[in-house]
Amino acid sequence: MQVEDQNLYTKIIELLNQARQNVAQTINNTMATAYFEIGRMIVEEEQHGKERAEYGKQILNELSEKLVTEFGKGFSKRNLEQMRQFYLTYSIAQTVSAQLGKDQTAPDEFKNQEIADAVSRKSTNQQTLSAQFKLTWSHYLKLMRITDVNERNFYEIEAIKNNWSLRELQRQYDSALYTRLAISKNKEEIRSLGQKGQIIEKNKDLIKDPYILEFLGLPEKSFYSENELEQRLIDKLEHFLLELGNGFTFVARQKRITFEEKHFKIDLVFYNRILKCFVLIDLKIGELKHQDIGQMQMYVNYFDREVKLEDENKTIGIILCQDKSESVVRYTLPENNEQIFASKYLTVLPSEKDFIKIIEN
């Protein structure tokens, strides 16, 4: 095939792939909006019954029988209950929680007359909310199980922004991405996570502690070398980029730098397009030592003076280690440090208890 024909072929493929994505997006939006409206109709109909609980069950049973006959098993009673909850979660619950000053947790059911009265009125932002559904129904089934409004909004924003599959959304939630990002933030910054997702404005916004590397398939206490860890990360580079976060592109592995006839190798080099800077990563098995921090400082200084361009920002260095001493980090680095960071990495998803310990420490 000639070059001109190949270019034409490539352009057509790109156009068709984009068209498929647009069709899928339209279907997702249409179905989620339809389910939201079905949930609204069910909720509003329930308000007409004298005994809401029993009346609601009766409505769902009769409605399910008719819809299953007409449209199939996708309209089982359980699915209708989920549509009802979808509406409560994404419309009324947020409206009511704002009115009652409880913006953290959306109520699962109508618990008092104030809520029932709010439901009986059409929310002024219903159309706005229903127009925002850009994920699949399966995504929203997962998101609805997150009770904290800020946390749920964060995962929805990030899933849309990064085109997460349902599996990736589940993985990010299981690895407590929101909690890891929120640990070092104040209340206003945490609220911003729920409103805008992860916004990278300064170096520290890139850093997580710990990094969760369960996708490598390395048992927690197995012996492996730094070279093997590096190779696993390269083999699973797409997963590692997702764990690193927004804006990262891979540059090099075992990047050799030389001065005064001495050779050094940096394990992994990335570039972050958002902060416009290089990000160097060194992998350490076992306990972090002050010499490791000093070595990373040397790498960062070299890149700042010999590699980065004038319009690029200062280089960031991240040391990923199994065991990090906060005291070693604190007393080795200057107080105004914004370039060198040390973070633990875990090769398995921690249990809820372990996550609590990590957060407390």
C-alpha positions in Angstrom: 0.0 0.0 0.0 1.4 3.4 -1.0 2.0 6.1 1.6 -0.9 8.2 0.4 -3.2 5.2 0.6 -1.9 4.4 4.1 -2.6 7.9 5.3 -6.1 7.8 3.9 -6.7 4.4 5.6 -5.4 5.7 8.9 -7.6 8.8 8.8 -10.7 6.7 8.0 -9.9 4.3 10.9 -9.6 7.3 13.3 -12.9 8.7 12.0 -14.7 5.4 12.4 -13.3 4.8 15.9 -14.3 8.3 17.0 -17.8 7.7 15.5 -18.1 4.5 17.5 -17.1 6.2 20.7 -19.6 9.0 20.0 -22.4 6.4 19.4 -21.4 4.5 22.6 -21.4 7.8 24.6 -24.8 8.7 23.2 -26.2 5.3 24.2 -24.7 5.6 27.7 -26.2 9.1 28.2 -29.6 8.2 26.8 -30.0 5.0 28.9 -28.8 6.5 32.1 -31.1 9.5 31.6 -34.0 7.2 30.8 -33.3 5.2 34.0 -33.1 8.4 36.0 -36.5 9.5 34.7 -38.0 6.1 35.4 -36.7 6.4 39.0 -38.2 9.9 39.2 -41.6 8.7 38.0 -41.6 5.8 40.5 -40.7 8.1 43.4 -43.3 10.7 42.5 -46.0 8.0 42.1 -45.1 6.6 45.5 -45.8 10.0 47.1 -49.5 9.6 46.2 -49.9 6.4 48.3 -51.1 6.7 51.9 -48.8 3.9 53.0 -45.6 4.6 51.1 -43.7 1.4 51.8 -46.5 -1.0 50.9 -47.7 1.1 48.1 -44.2 1.3 46.7 -43.8 -2.5 46.7 -47.1 -2.9 44.9 -46.1 -0.4 42.3 -42.7 -2.1 41.6 -44.2 -5.5 41.5 -46.9 -4.6 39.0 -44.7 -2.4 36.9 -42.0 -5.0 36.7 -44.3 -7.7 35.5 -45.6 -5.5 32.6 -42.2 -4.1 31.6 -40.5 -7.5 31.6 -43.2 -8.8 29.3 -42.7 -5.9 27.0 -38.9 -5.2 27.2 -37.3 -8.2 28.9 -35.6 -9.1 32.2 -33.7 -5.8 32.4 -36.8 -4.4 34.2 -36.9 -6.8 37.1 -38.1 -5.5 40.4 -34.6 -5.3 41.6 -33.5 -3.2 38.6 -36.5 -0.9 39.1 -35.4 -0.5 42.7 -32.0 0.5 41.5 -33.4 3.1 39.1 -35.4 4.5 41.9 -32.3 4.7 44.0 -30.4 6.2 41.1 -32.9 9.1 41.1 -32.7 9.5 44.9 -28.9 9.5 44.9 -28.3 11.9 42.1 -31.1 14.4 42.6 -33.2 14.4 45.7 -30.6 13.2 48.1 -28.2 16.0 47.1 -30.9 18.6 47.2 -32.1 17.5 50.6 -28.7 17.0 52.2 -27.8 20.6 51.2 -31.1 21.9 52.7 -30.4 20.0 55.9 -26.7 20.9 56.1 -25.6 17.3 55.7 -23.6 17.4 52.5 -21.5 14.4 53.2 -23.9 11.5 53.2 -27.0 11.1 51.0 -29.9 9.4 52.7 -30.9 6.0 51.3 -34.6 6.3 52.0 -37.0 9.0 53.0 -36.5 9.4 56.7 -38.6 12.3 57.7 -41.3 14.7 56.5 -38.8 17.3 55.3 -37.4 14.8 52.9 -40.8 13.6 51.7 -41.8 17.2 51.1 -38.7 17.9 49.1 -39.3 14.9 47.0 -42.8 16.0 46.2 -41.4 19.2 44.6 -39.6 19.0 41.3 -35.9 19.9 41.8 -34.8 22.9 39.8 -31.6 21.1 38.7 -33.2 17.8 37.5 -32.6 18.6 33.9 -29.0 19.6 34.6 -28.3 16.5 36.6 -29.9 14.1 34.0 -27.9 15.7 31.2 -24.6 15.0 33.0 -24.7 11.2 32.8 -21.7 10.2 30.7 -20.9 6.8 32.1 -22.5 3.4 31.6 -25.3 2.2 33.8 -22.9 -0.3 35.4 -20.6 2.5 36.4 -23.5 4.3 38.2 -24.5 1.1 40.0 -21.0 1.0 41.5 -21.0 4.8 42.2 -24.4 4.6 44.0 -22.8 2.4 46.6 -20.5 5.2 47.7 -22.3 7.0 50.4 -20.0 10.0 50.8 -21.1 12.6 48.3 -17.6 14.2 47.8 -16.0 10.8 47.3 -18.7 9.6 44.9 -18.5 12.8 42.8 -14.7 12.5 42.7 -14.8 9.0 41.3 -17.5 10.0 38.7 -15.4 13.0 37.6 -12.2 11.0 37.3 -14.0 8.1 35.5 -15.3 10.5 32.9 -12.1 12.5 32.6 -9.9 9.4 32.2 -12.3 7.2 30.4 -12.1 4.5 33.1 -13.7 1.1 32.3 -15.9 -0.3 35.1 -13.0 -2.6 36.0 -10.6 0.3 36.3 -13.2 2.3 38.4 -13.5 -0.7 40.7 -9.7 -0.9 41.0 -9.2 2.8 41.8 -12.0 2.5 44.4 -10.5 -0.6 45.9 -7.1 1.1 46.1 -8.7 4.0 48.0 -7.5 6.6 45.5 -9.7 9.3 47.0 -8.6 8.6 50.5 -4.9 8.6 49.5 -5.2 11.9 47.8 -7.3 13.4 50.6 -5.0 12.4 53.5 -2.8 15.5 53.4 -5.5 18.0 52.3 -7.6 20.4 54.4 -11.4 20.5 54.3 -11.6 23.0 51.5 -9.2 21.0 49.3 -11.1 17.8 50.0 -14.3 19.5 49.0 -12.5 20.6 45.8 -11.8 16.9 45.1 -15.5 16.2 45.1 -16.3 19.2 42.9 -13.4 19.1 40.3 -11.6 15.8 40.7 -7.9 15.7 41.0 -6.4 19.1 40.0 -2.7 19.2 39.6 -1.3 22.7 40.3 1.8 22.0 42.4 4.3 19.2 42.8 2.7 17.7 45.9 -0.6 17.2 44.0 1.2 14.5 42.0 2.2 12.4 45.0 0.4 9.5 46.5 1.4 7.6 49.7 1.2 4.7 49.4 1.3 3.7 45.8 -0.7 0.5 45.2 1.0 -1.9 42.7 -1.2 -5.0 43.1 -1.4 -5.3 39.3 2.3 -6.5 39.3 1.2 -9.9 40.7 4.0 -9.9 43.3 3.1 -11.5 46.7 3.5 -9.2 49.6 6.4 -11.0 51.3 8.1 -12.7 48.4 11.7 -11.9 47.6 12.4 -10.0 44.4 15.1 -7.7 43.2 14.9 -4.0 42.2 15.5 -5.1 38.6 12.6 -7.5 38.7 10.3 -4.9 40.2 11.4 -2.4 37.5 10.8 -5.0 34.8 7.3 -5.8 36.1 6.5 -2.1 36.1 7.6 -1.8 32.5 5.6 -4.9 31.5 2.5 -3.3 33.1 3.3 0.2 32.1 -0.3 1.1 31.2 -1.4 0.1 34.7 1.5 1.9 36.3 0.7 5.1 34.3 -2.9 4.9 35.6 -1.6 4.6 39.2 0.8 7.5 38.8 -2.1 9.7 37.7 -2.9 12.4 35.2 -0.5 13.7 32.6 2.3 11.2 32.8 4.2 10.0 29.7 7.0 7.4 29.8 10.5 8.6 28.7 13.1 6.0 29.7 14.3 3.3 31.9 17.8 2.9 33.3 18.6 6.4 32.0 22.4 6.8 32.2 23.9 10.1 33.3 27.6 10.7 33.3 29.9 13.3 34.9 33.5 13.2 35.9 33.8 9.8 34.2 31.3 8.4 36.6 28.1 6.6 35.4 24.8 6.5 37.2 21.4 5.0 36.1 18.0 6.4 37.0 15.5 3.5 37.2 12.5 5.3 35.5 12.1 8.6 33.8 8.6 10.2 33.1 7.4 13.5 32.0 4.3 15.2 33.3 2.5 17.3 30.7 0.4 19.2 33.2 3.3 20.5 35.4 5.7 20.5 32.4 8.5 18.8 34.2 10.5 15.5 34.3 9.6 13.0 37.0 12.4 10.6 38.1 11.5 7.4 40.0 14.0 5.3 41.9 12.9 1.9 43.2 14.2 0.7 46.6 13.7 -2.7 48.1 13.6 -2.6 51.9 14.3 0.3 54.2 14.8 3.8 52.8 18.2 5.3 53.8 19.4 8.9 53.8 21.9 8.0 51.1 19.0 7.1 48.8 17.5 10.6 49.2 20.9 12.1 48.6 21.3 10.1 45.4 17.8 11.3 44.2 18.8 14.9 45.0 21.8 14.4 42.7 19.6 13.0 39.9 17.2 15.9 40.2 20.0 18.5 40.2 21.5 17.0 37.1 18.2 17.0 35.2 17.5 20.6 36.2 20.9 21.8 35.1 21.6 19.6 32.0 18.4 18.3 30.6 15.3 20.5 31.2 14.6 23.4 28.9 14.3 27.0 30.1 10.5 27.0 29.8 10.1 23.7 31.8 9.6 23.5 35.5 12.0 21.9 38.1 12.4 18.2 38.1 10.5 16.0 40.6 12.1 13.0 42.2 10.0 10.1 43.7 11.6 7.3 45.7 9.4 4.3 45.9 10.3 2.1 48.8 9.0 -0.8 50.9 9.8 0.8 54.2 9.9 4.5 54.7 11.1 6.3 57.9 9.4 9.6 58.2 12.2 10.9 60.4 14.9 10.1 57.8 12.8 11.9 55.2 12.1 14.9 57.4 15.7 15.5 58.6 17.4 14.7 55.2 15.3 17.1 53.1 15.0 20.8 53.6 11.8 22.2 55.2 10.8 24.0 52.0 11.3 20.9 49.9 9.0 20.7 46.8 11.1 18.4 44.6 12.0 15.2 46.4 9.4 12.8 47.7 9.5 9.4 49.3 6.4 7.1 49.2 5.8 3.5 50.2 4.5 1.0 47.7 2.3 -2.0 48.4 2.2 -5.0 46.1 -1.2 -6.2 47.4 -4.4 -4.4 48.0 -4.5 -3.8 51.8 -7.5 -4.8 53.9 -9.7 -2.2 55.3 -8.0 -2.5 58.7 -4.6 -2.1 57.1 -5.8 1.0 55.2 -6.9 2.5 58.4 -3.5 1.9 60.0 -1.8 3.4 56.9 -4.0 6.5 57.1 -3.5 6.9 60.9 0.3 6.7 60.5 
